[in-house]
Amino acid sequence: MAAFSVQPIEDLTNESVPVDIHEITEGELTKEMKENIHFSIDGPNKIGYLDIKNEYRIDQSTYLYVKYALEHYKKLGVSFVIVKINSLGGEIFQAAKIVDLFQKLDINHQIPLIAYIDEYAIATSVMLALGCRFIAVNEKSVIGGGLPHEANFKIESASEKLRNFLTNEFINLAKFYDRSPIIAEAMVDPYLTIVDRNGKLVKLYSDDQVISEKERSDILLSKDGEWLTFNADQLLKYGVADFMVDPSLVDTKGASGYEWSFEKNALSEEPFLGRIPNATIVSYENWKVRFLSFLTHPAVSSILFVITVLAFYLQINTKGFNASGGTGLLALGLLILCSFSIQAVSSIVLVLLGLSICLILIEIFLIPGFGSIGILGISLCVISLFMLLLPGLEKFSLLDFESFSFAAGSLVSRLVWLVCSLIFSFIAILFIKRYFQHKFINLNKRVLRKEQVGDLDFLERFEEETLPKADSVGFTHCALRPIGKVVIHDRLYEAITFHHETIEKKREVIVIKHENGRVVVRENIPKEEGS
């Protein structure tokens, strides 16, 4: 499954073709498990474990946790993975990426997943349940539709095209493991009416189409304006869930909390799973995931963004490579690490970032002061950082307003953080330039090094106040075309001609003014020669 793969949805103006209701029998379930769950008869057998908790909304940190945990379970060679869900949802884009990981683990590595609805699976957490091959419930389990927890996303204000865009994801997920697409669609579209008509599911487009006769009445499952919500019995009856377990059985983890016996898990009640010999559940905890989850938080990544911009600005305007440059590179490295961890780095972003760093290094080491090269480098750096810190934006077309609107809804929180951090960086730069430039940086052209030039001992560039005054007279050390070197008061200065004309070597010149650490001169022609 590719995240957000839009396919056309059948347009049914009145009602859909009835779909048979198929409850999963124990024999069918056992056969399906035998075909997909493989274990060693002699043991030991390991079972992976993911805990999607209600305390945390589904977001980028959830994706990181799932990603690294599944990679760990692939190396261990687990028989299957339990996905314990008790969640009210979160970001739909991250949920879709997690489902993609689930299906790749199942199809490519033959490691199926069993979703265990411990209590709630609402909104986008339904996607995680539908993305598992098997679904287990207890008598307290509830699965239902609802808005994804996206900022500024309201189904009432969304267009029909945008609603179909979201609805199609749920339909595709249901079809992937042969579950009812009608039920999946009703969980994301509150404008549908779903009924059980003589043992068949029927999708209606008006409550007026519901049959309420005594002899053959429809069982109303979802009516227009309400989200479809199923309890455990309904989930089993309509083939969404596969089996039920005792809710009183709660995981009793070992002392380490990372590995414990499968017999202490509620799913061990299922007859086939209970026959797996010497089975232990392993969970995944790693400092790397916690660290990366911390770094990818919008507030933290925005602070790193501000540090990067300000550090590079200070580095450009101070001599040599110093702590500012090191701090900027460290913050930039952490931002790139975050993007690599969530697979948000594209070749275009890396090219832009590499080009911006090259331009900044050129400005630092080859061109004195803060000029157009540095401005261009920082600008490209800011653009590439925005692309790094807005993962998934490239999946949406800017030319498709509906698609882009949905992307903006998914990424609006991160985008707001970044825009605020950019504004703060700009204000901080102005503040530094106004109040601190004379204390620890110099925004004018400044090079304090000396170099050997011909018969003179050294070449110096001075602060503006130490440059030769206007009307000072000297001579050209070499031809000015229009830039070159002049000698004034036995010191060598960089100079540029006033009208950008050429002045030959050893000609007398007079200082007109200063410009960016250089003296501006013209040839000192005697009046009698000029007349």
C-alpha positions in Angstrom: 0.0 0.0 0.0 1.3 3.4 -0.9 0.2 6.2 1.4 -2.6 8.3 0.0 -3.0 6.3 -3.2 -6.1 7.9 -4.7 -8.3 5.6 -6.8 -11.8 6.3 -8.1 -14.7 5.3 -5.8 -17.8 3.8 -7.4 -20.6 6.4 -7.6 -23.9 4.9 -6.4 -26.7 7.4 -6.5 -29.3 5.5 -4.5 -28.0 2.4 -2.7 -25.2 0.0 -3.2 -25.3 -3.7 -4.1 -26.0 -5.7 -1.0 -22.9 -7.4 0.5 -23.2 -10.7 2.3 -22.4 -10.6 6.0 -19.7 -13.2 6.8 -18.7 -13.9 10.4 -15.3 -15.6 10.7 -15.7 -19.1 12.0 -13.2 -20.8 14.3 -12.3 -23.3 11.6 -11.7 -20.6 9.0 -9.6 -18.6 11.6 -7.5 -21.6 12.5 -6.9 -22.4 8.8 -5.8 -18.8 8.1 -3.5 -18.7 11.1 -1.9 -22.0 10.1 -1.1 -20.6 6.7 0.4 -17.3 8.0 1.8 -17.8 11.5 4.9 -20.0 11.5 6.6 -21.2 14.7 9.1 -23.8 15.8 7.6 -27.0 17.3 10.6 -27.4 19.6 10.8 -23.7 20.5 11.7 -21.2 21.6 9.3 -18.9 19.8 9.4 -15.1 20.1 6.4 -12.8 19.6 6.8 -9.0 18.9 4.8 -6.5 20.8 3.7 -2.9 20.0 1.7 -0.8 22.4 -0.3 2.1 20.9 -1.3 3.9 24.1 -4.2 6.3 24.6 -1.8 8.7 26.5 -0.1 9.5 23.2 -1.7 10.6 20.0 -0.5 9.0 16.8 2.3 11.2 15.5 5.8 11.2 14.1 7.2 9.7 17.4 4.7 6.8 17.1 6.0 6.2 13.6 9.6 6.1 14.8 8.7 3.7 17.6 6.9 1.3 15.2 9.6 1.6 12.5 12.6 0.7 14.7 10.6 -1.9 16.7 9.6 -3.8 13.5 13.2 -3.7 12.3 14.2 -5.3 15.6 11.6 -8.0 15.3 12.6 -8.8 11.8 16.1 -9.5 13.1 14.8 -11.7 15.9 12.6 -13.6 13.5 9.4 -13.4 15.5 6.4 -15.6 14.6 4.0 -12.7 14.7 3.5 -9.2 16.2 0.8 -8.2 18.6 -0.4 -4.6 18.2 -2.2 -3.5 21.3 -4.4 -0.5 20.5 -6.1 1.8 22.9 -6.1 5.1 21.1 -8.3 8.0 20.0 -6.2 8.5 16.8 -3.9 11.2 15.7 -2.2 12.3 12.4 -3.6 10.5 9.4 -0.4 10.8 7.4 1.7 9.1 10.1 -1.0 6.4 10.6 -0.9 5.7 6.8 2.9 5.3 7.0 2.6 3.0 10.0 0.1 0.8 8.1 2.5 0.7 5.2 5.2 -0.7 7.5 2.6 -3.3 8.8 1.7 -4.6 5.3 5.4 -4.7 4.2 6.3 -6.8 7.2 3.4 -9.2 6.5 3.8 -9.5 2.8 7.5 -9.2 2.3 8.7 -11.0 5.5 5.8 -13.3 6.2 5.4 -11.9 9.8 1.7 -11.2 10.3 0.3 -8.7 12.8 -2.6 -9.2 15.2 -4.4 -6.1 16.4 -5.7 -6.4 19.9 -8.3 -3.7 20.6 -7.8 -3.4 24.4 -10.5 -0.7 24.7 -10.8 1.9 22.0 -9.7 2.3 18.4 -11.2 5.6 17.2 -10.5 7.7 14.1 -7.1 7.1 12.6 -6.3 4.3 15.0 -8.9 2.3 13.1 -6.4 2.4 10.2 -3.8 0.6 12.4 -6.3 -2.1 13.2 -7.4 -2.6 9.6 -3.8 -2.7 8.6 -3.3 -6.0 10.6 -4.1 -9.4 9.2 -6.0 -10.5 12.4 -8.1 -8.4 14.8 -8.8 -9.5 18.4 -11.3 -7.9 20.7 -12.7 -8.2 24.2 -16.1 -7.4 25.6 -15.1 -3.7 26.2 -13.7 -3.1 22.7 -15.1 -0.3 20.6 -14.0 0.6 17.0 -15.5 3.7 15.5 -15.1 6.5 13.1 -14.3 10.1 13.9 -12.3 13.0 12.6 -8.6 12.5 12.4 -6.9 14.7 15.0 -5.7 17.2 12.5 -5.6 20.9 13.1 -8.3 22.9 11.2 -9.7 19.7 9.6 -13.5 19.7 9.5 -15.4 17.2 7.5 -18.3 19.7 7.1 -16.1 22.2 5.3 -14.2 19.6 3.2 -15.2 19.2 -0.4 -16.6 15.9 -1.8 -13.3 15.3 -3.6 -11.4 15.6 -0.4 -13.7 13.3 1.5 -13.4 10.7 -1.1 -9.7 11.1 -0.9 -9.7 10.1 2.8 -12.5 7.6 2.5 -10.7 5.7 -0.2 -7.8 4.9 2.2 -10.1 3.1 4.6 -11.8 1.2 1.7 -8.4 0.0 0.4 -7.3 -1.1 3.9 -10.5 -3.1 4.4 -10.2 -4.8 1.0 -6.5 -5.7 1.7 -7.5 -8.4 4.2 -11.0 -9.1 2.8 -13.0 -7.1 5.3 -16.2 -5.2 4.5 -15.4 -2.0 2.5 -18.9 -0.6 3.3 -18.2 -0.7 7.1 -14.8 0.9 6.6 -16.3 3.7 4.4 -19.0 4.4 7.0 -16.3 4.8 9.7 -14.8 7.8 7.8 -17.9 9.2 6.1 -20.7 10.4 8.5 -23.0 11.1 5.6 -23.7 7.4 4.8 -26.5 5.2 6.1 -25.6 1.6 6.6 -28.2 -1.1 7.3 -28.4 -4.8 7.8 -31.1 -5.9 5.4 -31.9 -9.6 5.6 -28.4 -10.7 6.4 -26.7 -8.4 3.9 -25.0 -5.0 4.3 -26.5 -2.2 2.3 -25.2 1.3 1.9 -27.9 4.0 1.6 -27.6 7.6 0.8 -30.7 8.8 2.7 -32.4 7.8 5.9 -35.7 7.7 3.9 -34.5 4.6 2.2 -34.5 2.6 5.5 -37.2 -0.1 5.5 -39.2 -0.1 8.7 -41.9 -2.7 7.9 -42.9 -5.2 10.6 -42.1 -8.3 8.5 -38.8 -7.2 7.0 -37.3 -4.2 8.8 -33.7 -3.0 8.3 -31.3 -3.1 11.2 -29.9 0.4 11.3 -26.1 0.4 11.9 -25.2 4.0 11.0 -27.4 6.9 10.0 -26.7 10.1 8.2 -24.8 12.6 10.3 -23.3 10.1 12.8 -20.1 8.1 12.8 -20.3 4.4 12.6 -19.2 2.7 15.9 -19.2 -1.0 16.6 -18.9 -2.9 19.8 -17.2 -6.3 20.2 -20.3 -8.4 19.3 -20.9 -6.3 16.1 -17.3 -6.4 15.1 -17.4 -10.2 15.3 -20.8 -10.5 13.6 -19.9 -8.4 10.6 -16.5 -9.9 10.1 -14.3 -6.9 11.2 -12.8 -8.8 14.2 -11.7 -12.4 14.1 -12.0 -13.6 17.7 -12.7 -12.5 21.3 -10.6 -12.9 24.4 -11.1 -12.3 28.2 -10.5 -8.7 29.1 -9.6 -9.7 32.7 -6.3 -11.2 31.4 -3.8 -8.3 31.5 -0.2 -8.6 30.4 2.0 -9.3 33.4 5.5 -8.2 32.3 8.6 -9.6 33.8 11.0 -7.7 36.0 12.9 -6.3 33.0 9.7 -5.3 31.2 11.2 -6.3 27.9 10.3 -10.1 27.7 7.6 -12.2 29.4 5.7 -15.4 28.9 3.0 -15.4 26.2 0.8 -17.4 28.6 0.2 -14.1 30.5 -1.2 -12.4 27.5 -4.9 -12.4 26.7 -4.3 -13.6 23.1 -3.0 -17.0 24.4 -6.7 -17.9 25.0 -7.1 -18.4 21.2 -6.8 -22.1 20.6 -4.2 -22.0 17.8 -2.1 -19.3 19.4 -2.3 -21.1 22.8 -0.6 -24.2 21.2 2.6 -22.3 20.3 5.3 -23.9 22.5 7.8 -22.1 24.7 6.5 -18.7 23.4 7.7 -15.4 24.9 6.7 -11.8 24.1 9.4 -9.3 23.5 8.9 -5.6 23.5 11.2 -2.9 22.2 12.7 0.0 24.2 15.7 1.9 23.0 17.3 5.2 23.9 17.7 5.9 20.2 13.9 6.0 19.6 13.4 8.2 22.7 16.2 10.5 21.5 14.9 10.8 17.9 11.3 11.2 19.1 12.5 14.1 21.3 14.4 15.7 18.3 11.5 15.3 15.9 9.1 17.2 18.2 8.1 20.4 16.4 9.2 22.6 19.3 12.7 21.0 19.5 13.3 20.9 15.7 12.2 24.6 15.5 14.8 25.5 18.2 17.5 23.6 16.3 16.4 25.5 13.2 16.8 28.9 15.0 20.2 27.8 16.3 21.4 26.7 12.9 20.4 30.0 11.2 21.8 32.3 13.9 25.0 30.3 14.3 25.8 30.4 10.6 25.0 34.1 10.5 27.4 34.8 13.4 30.1 32.5 11.8 29.9 34.5 8.5 30.5 37.7 10.4 33.4 36.7 12.6 36.9 35.8 11.6 37.9 32.2 11.0 36.0 29.1 12.1 34.9 29.3 15.7 32.3 28.1 18.1 29.5 29.6 16.1 30.3 27.5 13.1 30.6 24.3 15.2 27.3 25.0 16.9 25.6 25.6 13.6 27.0 22.4 12.1 26.0 20.4 15.2 22.4 21.7 15.0 22.2 21.1 11.3 23.6 17.6 11.8 20.8 16.8 14.3 18.2 18.1 11.9 19.5 15.9 9.1 19.6 13.0 11.5 15.9 13.5 12.4 15.0 13.6 8.7 17.0 10.4 7.9 15.3 8.7 10.9 11.8 9.3 9.4 13.0 8.7 5.8 12.1 12.3 4.8 15.3 13.1 2.9 15.2 13.4 -0.8 18.0 13.9 -3.3 16.8 17.4 -4.1 16.9 18.4 -0.5 20.5 17.1 0.0 21.7 18.9 -3.2 20.2 22.2 -2.0 21.6 21.7 1.5 25.1 20.8 0.1 25.1 23.8 -2.2 24.1 26.1 0.7 26.9 24.9 2.9 29.4 25.3 0.1 28.3 28.9 -0.5 28.5 29.6 3.3 32.0 28.2 3.4 33.1 30.2 0.4 31.8 33.4 2.2 33.6 32.4 5.4 37.0 31.5 4.0 37.3 33.1 0.6 35.3 36.3 0.6 35.6 38.7 3.5 32.5 39.9 5.2 28.8 39.2 4.7 27.8 39.6 1.1 25.5 38.2 -1.6 27.1 34.8 -1.6 26.4 34.4 2.2 22.9 35.6 1.8 22.2 33.1 -1.0 23.8 30.3 1.0 21.7 31.1 4.1 18.5 31.4 1.9 19.1 28.0 0.3 19.9 26.6 3.8 16.6 27.9 5.1 14.7 26.4 2.2 16.3 23.0 2.5 15.7 23.0 6.3 12.0 23.7 5.7 11.9 20.8 3.3 13.7 18.6 5.8 11.4 19.6 8.6 8.1 19.2 6.7 8.2 15.4 5.9 5.6 14.2 3.5 4.9 17.5 1.8 6.4 16.3 -1.4 3.7 13.7 -1.7 1.1 16.4 -2.4 0.7 18.4 -5.6 0.9 22.1 -5.2 -1.2 22.4 -8.3 -4.0 20.3 -6.7 -5.6 22.7 -4.2 -7.6 19.9 -2.5 -4.6 17.7 -2.1 -2.4 20.5 -0.9 -5.1 21.6 1.6 -5.2 18.2 3.1 -1.4 18.2 3.3 -1.5 21.6 5.0 -4.0 20.2 7.5 -1.7 17.3 8.3 1.4 19.4 8.7 0.0 22.7 9.9 1.3 22.4 13.5 4.9 21.8 12.3 4.5 24.5 9.7 3.4 27.1 12.3 6.4 26.2 14.5 8.8 26.7 11.6 7.3 30.0 10.4 7.4 31.3 14.0 11.0 30.2 14.3 12.0 31.9 11.0 10.4 35.1 12.1 12.2 34.9 15.5 15.5 34.2 13.7 15.0 37.3 11.5 14.2 39.5 14.5 17.2 38.1 16.4 19.5 38.9 13.5 18.3 42.5 13.4 18.8 42.8 17.2 22.3 41.4 17.0 23.2 43.7 14.1 21.9 46.8 15.9 23.2 46.2 19.5 26.1 43.8 19.4 28.0 44.2 16.1 30.7 46.4 17.7 31.2 44.0 20.6 31.9 40.7 19.2 31.2 40.8 15.4 31.8 43.2 12.6 29.4 43.3 9.8 31.7 45.3 7.6 34.4 43.8 5.4 37.1 42.7 7.7 40.3 40.8 7.2 43.1 41.1 9.8 45.6 38.9 8.2 48.8 40.2 6.5 50.4 39.0 3.4 53.7 39.6 1.6 53.3 41.8 -1.5 56.4 42.8 -3.5 58.8 45.1 -1.8 56.3 46.1 0.9 56.3 44.1 4.1 52.6 43.4 4.2 49.1 44.1 2.9 46.5 45.2 5.5 42.8 45.9 5.4 41.7 48.1 8.2 38.5 49.0 10.0 36.6 51.9 8.3 37.9 54.4 10.9 41.6 53.5 10.2 41.4 53.8 6.4 43.1 56.8 4.8 41.0 59.9 4.9 39.5 61.5 1.8 41.9 63.6 -0.3 44.9 61.5 0.8 47.4 61.0 -2.0 49.2 57.9 -3.0 50.1 55.8 -6.0 49.0 52.6 -7.7 51.0 49.5 -6.7 49.6 47.7 -9.8 47.1 48.6 -12.5 43.6 49.1 -11.3 41.2 47.4 -13.6 39.1 48.7 -11.8 40.2 46.9 -8.6 43.8 46.6 -7.4 46.2 47.9 -4.8 47.4 51.3 -3.9 50.1 52.6 -1.6 49.1 55.5 0.7 51.3 56.6 3.6 53.6 53.6 3.0 50.8 51.1 3.5 49.1 48.9 1.0 45.3 49.1 0.6 42.8 47.5 -1.7 41.2 50.1 -3.9 38.6 50.5 -6.6 38.4 53.3 -9.2 35.7 55.9 -8.7 34.2 55.6 -12.2 35.4 52.0 -12.7 38.0 53.2 -15.2 41.5 51.7 -15.6 44.5 53.4 -14.0 47.9 52.2 -14.9 50.7 51.2 -12.5 52.7 53.8 -10.6 50.2 56.6 -11.3 49.3 59.1 -8.6 45.9 58.7 -7.1 43.7 60.6 -4.6 41.2 59.1 -2.1 37.6 59.9 -2.8 35.8 57.8 -0.1 35.6 54.4 1.5 33.5 51.5 0.3 33.3 48.1 2.1 36.8 48.2 3.5 38.3 49.5 0.3 39.3 53.0 -0.7 37.7 54.5 -3.7 40.3 56.5 -5.8 40.7 58.5 -9.0 43.8 59.5 -10.8 45.3 62.7 -9.5 45.8 64.6 -12.7 47.4 68.1 -12.4 45.2 70.9 -13.6 47.6 72.0 -16.3 47.7 68.5 -17.7 44.0 68.2 -17.5 43.3 71.5 -19.3 
